[in-house]
Amino acid sequence: QGQLVESGGGSVQAGGSLTLSCADITFVAPHVYCLAWFRQAPASREDHEAVAVLDSADATYYADSVKGRFTISKDGSRKTLSLQMNSLKPEDTAMYYCAADLGCRVRNGIGNFYTYNYRGRGTQVTVSS
């Protein structure tokens, strides 16, 4: 319970698409929760950036840099969290992490990477120009 494993990363040219997946999220079902994708660019001194967040009330948050291009969702079986990434740009290159926080609601603030109780180890996304 609480083990999150990301998959779907890879290398793609600018303008391309990737879909990231995170399993297994079934443990959040009985709770109020936030499910999130964070990213950290290579050799970056910046903290992990919240890319997209989905909560148990189906409220969402997207970083301005990805609005209209990325979509966060849960699959029909509720076992995985997905991040559909379209129109990828070189600046999207980063390690992407899945995270879950129990008791969280988007309307109350999305927190930061380190406030999430459960975090995966990441999957690398590289976008070439």
N, C-alpha and C positions, 0 to 999 in steps of 0.2 A: 504494500500500500504506500502510495506517495512517490513511487519511482517514476520519473518522467524521462522518456527517451525520444529525442528528436531524430527525424530522418528527412530526406528529400533535398538536402543541400547539394550544391554542385557548382559547375562553371557554366556560364551562359554569356552570350553576347548582349550588348546593350539593346534594349527593345524586346528582349525575350521574356519568358515567363518561367517560374518555378512554383511548385507547391510544397510547402513544408508540412510535416505531420508531427504530432506529439502524442505518444501513448504512454501510459493508459490513464485516462482522466476519470474513470468511473468512480473513483473514491470521493470526488467532490460532490456527487449527486445529492446526498442528503443535506448539504450545507448551503448557506449563502457563501458565494465565492466570486473571485475574479480569476480568469485564465488569461494569460498574457504572453506575448512575444516581445522579448527584448533583443537588442543587438549591441555589439561592441565592435567598432571598426579596428582593423589591424594597427598595432603600434599606436593606439589612441590613448591619450591620457584622460579622455572624457569618460565619465561613468556610463554604465549601460543605459542605452536609450530605450524608453518604452515605445515600441512600434505600434502595437495594437493590443487592446484589452477588451474582453467580453465578460460580462458578469452573469450571475444566475437569473437576473431579470431581463437578460438579453440586451442590456445597454452596452454600447460600445464606445471606445475611445480610439482615435487614430492620431499619430503624430502628423503634423502639417505636411511634412516631407513625403508622406506616403498616401495621403488622402486621395481617393479616386483611383489609386493603383493597386493597393493591397486590400484584401478582405479576410477578416478573421471569422471562423465558424467552427461549429462542432459537427461531426458527422452524424448521420441518422441514427446510428447505434449508440451515440454518446460516448464512444470509447476513445475517440481521438479528437484532438484539436488541430485545425488546419490553418495555414496562412497561404492564401493564394496571392502570388506576387506577379503582377503584370507590368509591362513597360519598364523593365528593370534598367537602372542607371548604374554607372560605375560607382557612384557614391553610396549605393546600396550594399556594396561589398562589406561584409562583416561576418562575425560569428553570431548566429541567431540562437537564442535560448528560449525555451518554453518554461513557464512558471505558473504556479498556482498559489493563491492566497485565500485562506478560509476566513469568512467574516467580512469580506471586502465588498464594496459596492462602488461602481464607477462614479456615481453621484457624490460620494463622500471623498473622492480622491483616489487615484490609482496607485499611490505609493511609489516605491522605487524597487529596483532589483533585489535589494537586500532585505526588504520587508516581506518578500514572498516566502512562505514557509517551505515551498517545494520548488526546486529548480533542476532543470536538466543540465547536461554537460555541453550541449550546443551542437550545431551543425553549421559547417562553413558554406557561405554563399559568396561566389566570386563573379563579378560582372565586368567583362572586358569591353573596351570601347572600340 
